[in-house]
Amino acid sequence: MDFKLNKSQKEIQKAAWEFARGEFDKEVIIELSKEQKIPDNILKKSGELGFIGIHYSEDVDGGGMGLFEHVLVCETFCRKDSTLGAALMFSGYAAECILRNGEKDLKEKILPQVVDGHLISTGAFLEPKQGYDLTQVRTTAEPDGDDWVINGKKILVPSGSTAGIYVVLCRTDADTSTGGMSLILVEAGRDGISVDNVSQKLGGRMMPFADITFENVRVPGSNLIGKQGSGYALTQNFFTENRIQIAGQALGTAQGAFDRALDYVKQREQFGKKLAQFQITRHKLADMASKIEAARYLTYYTAWCFDNKKIEAQQASMAKMTAARTAMEVTNEAIQLLGGYGYMTEYEVEHFFRDAKQAEIFQGPPAIQKDIIADSVIGKLK
């Protein structure tokens, strides 16, 4: 693998930075974060310019590129602002399940709207008292004529109150194993859907998490994603892809906090010297930069493996865990370097810290990632 970006990738990175620099207004972001809203105009602009669907196929109006390019955009957006950057790049959350596994008609009906920023998608996977153990799914989808009738409750659904479609993991037959589950697309406007428990949270405030209840929700049989009974496997495949995307988010979050800390210490003076001239500050910056660069190489390599069909679940977990840990450590150190100002919203570093925490726990906290990695490292015991 050549670790240098090619001309096209450099142009994508530059275009993403110019867009973010021109459209991401700090004051607007602060206010909309309080309201847990994503700015519709910026969402649509980013869609029209091809950023959201850069890794979608051209037959659904996507950019026809790979996850690597998606990671580049995600990193760049989050470097400018971690809250808005993540909200934009995850506005199509779980639509990859349709992209990778959906029937042609379903893809053509839904995905162009996601790609152009006119439709927010999300995945409804977790349930009460379940944690990340998807084998315990109790939401059911029963056939009734040509339809599915869905009953159950999902929790912590990203953008649950703003999404137009849900990709729902359901149990579709009496088989209690993972083979008894399926993925089904549910449009948010259908009768029997209720959304509640939309509350304030630490980070990622433009993606409000919500609980979704399905009560006799009827959807067409054609809304089945992939084959019946393949839902668990398809969800795990999506988690692998999404963990790489989160690594890109975490990488940009770390870089953004570093940028602001670096700018501050190069200007701030104490005892007649710039803070950047003190050895302790210099060494902190060196450690931060080294951690970011190490996480960057691992994240880029993992995205390259995905695009070249060489990916394994533990690789994605390694990238996600490493990049998120880097984001936590770098944002924490950035706050320390800014002192009291690091605690103030207007200096931005504090919300980079909060968003780093979301990257760390979203799609499984470190303990989950370690279990996945350990399973691969240890293998089967005799």
N, C-alpha and C positions, 0 to 999 in steps of 0.2 A: 504493500500500500504506500502511495505517495502522500505524506502528511501535509503537503502544501495544497492550498485551495487552488482549483483551476480558475481560468478567467471568468467563466460563467458564475461560479460560486462567489468569487470576489465581487462581481457585479450585483449579485443578489444581496450579499451582505451590505454593500454600499447603499443600494436602493432602500433596504430595510432601515438603515440608520438615518438616511435622509428623510424618510417618511416619518419615523418616530420623532426625530428632532423638530420636524415641522408641525406635527399634529398633537404630540403629547404635551398638553399644558398642565403644569404642576398644580396650579390652583384648582383647575377643573377636576383633576384626578382626586385631589384631597376631598373636595365636596362630594363628588359622585361616590367615592368610597364609603362615605358616611351613609349614603342612601342605598348602598349596595346595587348600584346601577352601572351598566357599561354604556358608554356613549354610542348611541346607534349610528350617528354619522361617521364616526371613526371606524366602527365595525364594518359598515358598508363600504367605506373607502378602502379599507385593507383587503376586503374581499374582491372589490373591483380591480385592484392592482395585483391580485393573484397571490397574496401572502398566505391567506387562510388555507387555500386548497393547493398549495404548491406541490404537495406530495400525493395529490389525487390524480387519477388518470384523465387524459384529455377527453375521453368520451363522456365525462360528466362535468366538463368545463374546468377541470383542474390543470395544474401546471405540468403534469406528466413527469415530474422529477421524483426524487427519493426522500426518504426520511432524513437523510443527511442535510438536505437543503432546508427541510422543515426545522431541524435543530438549529441551523444557522440563523434563521429568521427569529426563532423563539429566543435564542441567546441574545440577539441584537435588540429585540424589542424589550426584553426584561432588563437589559443593561441600561436602557433609557429610563424605564419605569417598570418595576417588577409586578406591580398590581395590574396595570392596564395591559402590559405585555402578555402576562399569563392569561388574562381574560380573553384577549383577542385570539391567541393561538390555541386555546382550549374551548373556543366557542363551538367547535365541531367535535367536542368530546364524545367518543364512542361511535361517531359516524363511520370511523374506520371499520367497524364491524360490518356495516352495510357495504362499504367499499370493497373489502376483502372477500366477503362471503354472500352478499345479497344477489338476488336474481336481477337480470338486466332491467326489467321494468321498474323494479323497486329502486334501483340505483338511479335511473334516469328521472324518476319522479321526485326523489328527495335530495340527492347530493348536490345538484347545481344550486339549489337554494342555500345549502350550507356553505358551499364554496364562495358564493357571492356576498355572504354576510347577511342575508335576509332571513336566515333560520338558524336558531341556536339549538344544538342537539346535546343530549346528555345520556349517561348510562345509569340505569337503576339496578344495582347489583346487591348491595348490602341490605340486611334485614335486622330487626331488633334481636338482641341477645345472640347474635351470630358472629360478630367480629368479621374477620376476613376468611372465615371457614365457609366457603361457598357450597360445601357439601350439605349444609344445613338449610338450604333454600326451601321455603314453605309456600311462597307465592305460586299459585296454580294457574294454568291455562288449559281449559277443557274445550274440546271440539264440540260445536253445536251447529250442525248444518255445514255451511261454508265458512263459518266464523270461528274465532277463538273467544272464549269468555274468561276474563282474567280477574282473579281475586287475590288480595294480599296487600302487604305493606312493605315499602322500601324506605330506608333511612339514609341520611347524609348524601342525598343526591345532588351533585354539583350543578349549579344554575337551575335547580329544580323548579324555582318559581318563575323563571324567565324562558326556559326551554320550550321549543315548539314540538319537539319529538323526544320520546324516551326509548332507549334500547333496553328492554326489560328481560332479565333472566328469570325464567319460569320453570316450574316442574310440569311437564306435559304428559307424563304417564305415571303409573303406580310404581314403577321401578324406583327404588330409593337410592340407587347408586347415582354416580355422576352422569351416567348414560340416560337418565330420565329427564334431563333438562334441555330447554331450547331457548333461543333468543327470539324475541318478538318485538317488532316496531309498534309503538303506541303513540298516536298523535295526541298532543296535550289537550285539545279541545273536546275530546270524547266524553260522553256522559259517564258518570260514575267515578271520575277522577277528582280527588281532593288533595290540596296542597296545604301543609301546615308546618309549624315549628321553624319558620324562617327567622333565625335569630342572628344577632351580631356575633362575629367570630374574630379570632386573633389576626389572621392574615387572609390574603386572597379575597378581599372584600367586594370585588366586583363579580364574584362568582358565589352568590348566596346559596348555601346548602339548605335543603328542605327535605321533609318527609312526604312521601307520596303514597296515598292509599288508593287502591283499585278495588272498586266494588261493582261486580258484574259488568266490567268494561268489555264491550264487544268490539272486536277488530276483525278485518277480513283475514281469511286463511292465507292470502298472498303476502301478509305482513310478516310471515315467518322468515327469519334470516338464516340462511344455510339449511341444513337438513334437520328434521326433527330428531332430537336426542343428542345433537352436537353442541348444545349451548355451553356446557361447562368448558369443553376444549376450546371453543371459539373465544370465550371470555378470557381464558388464560393466555391465549395468543394475543389478544388485545392488550392485556395487562403488560405483557412483555414489550410490546410496541410503545405503550403509553409511558412505561418507566423510562424509556430512552428519551421521550419527549420531556418528561419531568426533569431528567438530568440536564437537558438543554436550558430549561427554565431556571434551575438552580445555578447553573453556570453563569447565565446572564445576571442573575440576582447578586452573586458574589462579585462579579466584575463591576457592576454598577455601584455597589457599596465601596469597593476598592477605589474606583475613580473619584468618588466624592471625598473619601478620606485622604487620598493623595493630594487632591487639589487644596484641601483645607490645610494640611501640614506644610505645604509649600508656600502658603500665604501667612499663616499664623506665626507670630513671634512671641518668644518668651526669653527673658534675660538677654535681650539684644541679639538673639539668633532665631532663625526660622526653625520651627519644630522638625522639619525634614533634615536639619543638620545634626540633630542629636543622634548618637549611635543607637540608643534604644528604639527610637522611632524608625531609623533606617533598617534595623534588623526585623522589626515587626512587619514593615512593608515588604522586605525580602521574603519572609515566611509566607505572607499572604499571597504574593505574586507567584511563588513556587507552587503553592497548593492549587491555585486557580489553573495554572498551566498543566499540572499533572491531571487534574479533573477534566480539563479540556481534551487532552489527548485520549483519555479513556472513553469519554463521551463520543468524540468524533469516530474513534475506532469502532465502538459498539454500533453506532448508526450506520457506518460503512458495512459492517457485518450483516446488519439487518437487510440493507439494500442488496447485498450480494448473496442473500439466503444462506448465510453462515451463522446465524444468530442462535444462541441458546439462552434459556431463561436466566441462568445464573449470570451471564454476561450483562444482561439488562439490569439485574439487581445490583451487581457490582457498580455499574455506572451510576445508577440512581442513588445508591447509598453513599458513594464517594463524593459525587457532586453535591448532594444535599448536605452532607457533613461539612464539606468545604464552604458551602454557603452559610451554614450556621456559624462556623468558626470565623470566617472573614467578616461577616456582618457584625458579629459580636465585637471583634477587634476594632472595626471601623467606628463603632459607637464609643469605645474607649479612647480612640485617637481624637475624636471630636469633643470629648469631655461632656460637659452639660449640654452643649449644642447637639450632640448625638442623640439626645433624648427628646429633642424638639421636632415636631412634625415637619416644620418648614424646611428643615435641613435634609429631609428624605431618608436618611440612613435608618431611622427607627422603623419605617415601614418596609424597607428591604429586609431588616431583621425578622419582622413578623411574617413576611412572605417566605423567607427561608425556612421557617418552621413549618409552614404548610407544605413546602416541597419535601421536607423530611418525612412527614407523616402521611401525605397523600399517596394512595396506591400502595399502602403498607409501610409502617414505621420500620426503623432499622432492624428490629428483631425479626420481622417477617422476611426481610431481604437476607438476613444472615441464615435463616432456616433454609431458604432456597439455595443459597450458595453452599451451605454445609452439606445439603443433600447431594449436591454434585461432587463436592470435594471428597466426601467420605465414601460415597457409593454404597453398595449393598454390603452389609456385614454378614459374615458366615455364621 
